[in-house]
Amino acid sequence: MLNIALVAGGDLQAIPKHFDLYCGIDRGSLFVIEENLPLTYAVGDFDSVSESELSRIKMRAKHMVQSPAEKNDTDTELALKTVFGDYPEAEVTIFGAFGGRLDHLLANLYLPSNPDLKPFMSQISLVDQQNHVQFRPSGCHLIHQVEGMTYVSFMTTGQNPLTIKGAKYDLTSSNYFEKKIYSSNEFIGQPIEVSVDSDDIIIIQSRDRS
């Protein structure tokens, strides 16, 4: 299984060096270069870099995908479509998806709402030092605890009832209450079963800032 790192322009720290390919998203491309990692893809409209920085990115990128600023996709969506177009079976981890503009954060949390990305949602993770976000389609899924994460939260993209079993706080038909996000749940030494009849599921594992 090919593992690809996508590096966006939000808050960034050191990126692990075990990935097979690295894709820079707009200004994230500079971070890949500065970390001395191979820049296989550079994708975006590059409106957040200077002309000299853009020239540097073009020199280092194996594949350069520059789009106009006026487009229907975010730069992150365009990057995902690019890598999945070439590697449809890949597992993709996105760094730098948090800590920047709030609209970018929300767009990243709702990536599966893009019809072209929906088939790949289970292959996408959003990661930083405090958070690990996954996506699952409708149905029943086992969610395993990510090492180092303390809490787990669940939300759906619609209004259909969510079921949570095997967690510290279960949610079933006997105690159901409606919320947009069921936050601050915890693992109890076993995977958590989460299900919804329709809609997509967003799983957020997190920990407090140290």
Backbone torsions as a table, in degrees:
resi	resn	phi	psi	omega
1	MET	NA	125.1	180.0
2	LEU	-77.8	132.5	178.5
3	ASN	-110.8	122.5	-175.5
4	ILE	-119.4	134.1	174.8
5	ALA	-101.5	127.0	171.5
6	LEU	-105.0	128.7	-175.3
7	VAL	-116.6	109.1	179.7
8	ALA	-91.4	-171.6	-171.5
9	GLY	-102.8	16.3	177.6
10	GLY	-80.5	-156.1	179.0
11	ASP	-64.3	128.1	-175.7
12	LEU	-132.9	140.7	168.7
13	GLN	-124.4	-164.2	-177.1
14	ALA	-58.1	136.6	178.7
15	ILE	-97.7	132.5	177.8
16	PRO	-55.6	148.9	-174.6
17	LYS	-102.7	15.9	-175.7
18	HIS	-96.3	3.3	-177.1
19	PHE	-78.5	153.4	-179.7
20	ASP	-77.2	-37.0	-179.9
21	LEU	-138.6	153.2	177.0
22	TYR	-125.8	133.3	179.0
23	CYS	-122.5	122.2	175.6
24	GLY	-90.7	134.1	177.7
25	ILE	-105.6	110.6	-179.3
26	ASP	52.5	-121.1	-175.9
27	ARG	-65.8	-21.6	175.7
28	GLY	-58.5	-23.5	178.0
29	SER	-60.6	-37.1	179.0
30	LEU	-65.4	-37.0	179.3
31	PHE	-64.7	-40.6	177.5
32	VAL	-59.2	-44.7	179.5
33	ILE	-63.1	-45.4	-177.9
34	GLU	-66.0	-25.9	176.5
35	GLU	-84.3	3.8	-180.0
36	ASN	59.0	39.5	177.2
37	LEU	-104.9	152.1	179.5
38	PRO	-70.1	126.9	-179.2
39	LEU	-94.5	90.1	-178.4
40	THR	-72.0	-43.9	178.4
41	TYR	-126.3	141.8	166.4
42	ALA	-126.6	119.8	-170.9
43	VAL	-130.6	139.0	173.7
44	GLY	145.4	-179.2	175.1
45	ASP	-89.5	-13.3	174.8
46	PHE	57.8	38.0	176.7
47	ASP	-81.2	-5.2	-179.0
48	SER	-104.4	10.4	178.3
49	VAL	-124.2	157.8	177.5
50	SER	-80.7	171.5	178.6
51	GLU	-62.3	-41.1	-179.7
52	SER	-67.6	-38.1	177.4
53	GLU	-66.8	-39.1	177.9
54	LEU	-63.7	-39.7	177.4
55	SER	-62.4	-39.2	178.3
56	ARG	-63.8	-42.3	178.9
57	ILE	-63.4	-44.9	-179.2
58	LYS	-61.5	-34.6	179.9
59	MET	-69.0	-32.6	-173.7
60	ARG	-95.2	-24.5	-174.8
61	ALA	-76.5	133.4	175.0
62	LYS	-73.0	-40.0	177.1
63	HIS	-127.6	121.3	-178.8
64	MET	-108.2	121.9	178.4
65	VAL	-122.2	95.2	-178.1
66	GLN	-104.9	126.1	-176.5
67	SER	-112.4	161.2	171.9
68	PRO	-68.5	155.9	179.0
69	ALA	-66.1	-31.7	179.3
70	GLU	-87.1	100.7	-178.3
71	LYS	-152.2	165.0	-177.6
72	ASN	-82.5	-27.6	-177.2
73	ASP	-94.5	149.7	166.4
74	THR	-72.1	165.4	177.3
75	ASP	-60.6	-36.9	179.2
76	THR	-65.8	-43.3	177.4
77	GLU	-61.5	-42.5	179.0
78	LEU	-62.7	-39.9	178.3
79	ALA	-64.8	-42.9	178.6
80	LEU	-63.1	-43.0	178.5
81	LYS	-62.7	-36.1	179.8
82	THR	-65.6	-50.4	-175.6
83	VAL	-72.7	-37.2	177.8
84	PHE	-71.5	-26.9	174.1
85	GLY	-62.9	-35.7	179.3
86	ASP	-90.5	-32.3	-175.4
87	TYR	-134.7	76.3	-173.8
88	PRO	-65.8	-16.4	-179.3
89	GLU	-98.3	2.9	-173.0
90	ALA	-70.5	153.2	167.8
91	GLU	-97.8	127.0	-172.9
92	VAL	-117.9	126.9	175.8
93	THR	-113.2	126.8	-177.8
94	ILE	-104.6	124.3	174.8
95	PHE	-107.4	151.7	178.6
96	GLY	76.6	22.0	179.9
97	ALA	-84.8	-10.7	-176.7
98	PHE	-119.8	164.7	172.1
99	GLY	88.8	0.0	177.8
100	GLY	-109.6	-133.5	-179.7
101	ARG	-67.8	141.0	-177.9
102	LEU	-65.2	-37.3	179.2
103	ASP	-65.3	-35.2	176.0
104	HIS	-66.1	-40.6	178.0
105	LEU	-59.7	-47.7	-178.6
106	LEU	-66.2	-38.8	176.8
107	ALA	-61.5	-38.2	178.5
108	ASN	-68.7	-37.7	178.8
109	LEU	-67.7	-25.4	-178.8
110	TYR	-111.1	32.4	178.3
111	LEU	-54.1	-38.6	-178.8
112	PRO	-64.9	-12.7	177.9
113	SER	-69.8	-16.5	174.3
114	ASN	-76.7	116.7	-175.0
115	PRO	-55.8	-32.1	-179.2
116	ASP	-73.3	-22.1	-179.1
117	LEU	-99.0	-17.4	-177.0
118	LYS	-52.5	-42.5	179.9
119	PRO	-64.1	-18.1	-175.7
120	PHE	-105.0	6.7	-168.9
121	MET	-58.0	-37.1	-177.7
122	SER	-72.3	-9.0	-179.8
123	GLN	-98.1	3.1	-174.4
124	ILE	-112.4	134.4	171.7
125	SER	-130.6	144.2	173.8
126	LEU	-112.8	126.7	-168.8
127	VAL	-135.2	136.4	161.8
128	ASP	-142.6	-166.7	-174.8
129	GLN	-66.6	-24.3	-175.7
130	GLN	-114.5	-10.6	-170.7
131	ASN	-138.4	148.5	174.9
132	HIS	-141.2	113.5	-175.0
133	VAL	-110.3	133.5	175.7
134	GLN	-128.5	164.0	178.6
135	PHE	-129.7	144.9	175.6
136	ARG	-139.7	145.6	176.5
137	PRO	-76.7	176.9	177.6
138	SER	-58.1	150.8	-177.6
139	GLY	127.3	-161.4	-178.0
140	CYS	-114.1	131.7	-175.3
141	HIS	-138.0	146.0	172.1
142	LEU	-96.0	127.7	-178.5
143	ILE	-111.2	123.6	-178.5
144	HIS	-99.3	147.7	-178.7
145	GLN	-70.4	133.5	175.0
146	VAL	-82.8	132.1	-178.0
147	GLU	-55.2	130.7	177.5
148	GLY	91.4	-12.0	-180.0
149	MET	-92.9	142.2	-174.1
150	THR	-102.1	-42.5	-172.7
151	TYR	-113.7	158.4	175.3
152	VAL	-138.4	135.5	-179.2
153	SER	-128.9	151.3	-177.2
154	PHE	-131.2	141.4	171.4
155	MET	-147.9	158.1	177.2
156	THR	-114.9	164.7	179.2
157	THR	-85.8	-2.6	178.4
158	GLY	-134.4	-149.2	-175.3
159	GLN	-118.0	9.5	-178.4
160	ASN	-74.1	146.8	-177.0
161	PRO	-60.1	136.2	178.5
162	LEU	-102.4	141.3	176.2
163	THR	-116.2	133.7	179.1
164	ILE	-127.7	124.0	-179.4
165	LYS	-132.1	145.1	177.3
166	GLY	84.1	12.9	178.2
167	ALA	-104.7	174.4	175.4
168	LYS	-60.6	-36.3	178.3
169	TYR	-124.2	101.5	178.5
170	ASP	-76.4	156.0	175.9
171	LEU	-134.3	109.4	-178.6
172	THR	-132.5	-178.3	-179.9
173	SER	-61.6	-24.2	-177.1
174	SER	-76.8	-23.0	-179.0
175	ASN	-132.9	21.8	-172.4
176	TYR	-63.7	137.7	169.5
177	PHE	-143.0	147.4	-172.3
178	GLU	-93.0	127.6	172.6
179	LYS	-143.2	160.1	176.5
180	LYS	-75.2	-38.3	177.6
181	ILE	-135.6	129.7	176.7
182	TYR	-97.8	98.3	-169.2
183	SER	-103.3	167.6	172.3
184	SER	59.1	34.0	170.3
185	ASN	-82.0	174.0	-178.5
186	GLU	-144.1	152.9	172.2
187	PHE	-78.0	151.9	177.6
188	ILE	-126.8	47.7	176.4
189	GLY	80.5	16.3	179.5
190	GLN	-153.7	161.6	176.0
191	PRO	-64.5	153.0	177.3
192	ILE	-101.3	134.0	176.1
193	GLU	-94.5	123.7	179.9
194	VAL	-128.1	139.0	-177.3
195	SER	-149.7	152.8	173.6
196	VAL	-152.6	142.9	-174.5
197	ASP	-69.7	-34.6	173.5
198	SER	-146.4	-177.6	-173.5
199	ASP	77.9	164.6	175.3
200	ASP	-99.1	156.7	-178.4
201	ILE	-112.6	132.7	175.1
202	ILE	-108.4	123.0	-178.0
203	ILE	-112.3	122.8	-178.5
204	ILE	-118.7	111.4	171.9
205	GLN	-99.3	138.6	-171.8
206	SER	-149.7	169.7	174.5
207	ARG	-146.3	159.8	179.0
208	ASP	-70.5	154.9	177.8
209	ARG	-69.3	132.1	-178.4
210	SER	-83.9	NA	NA
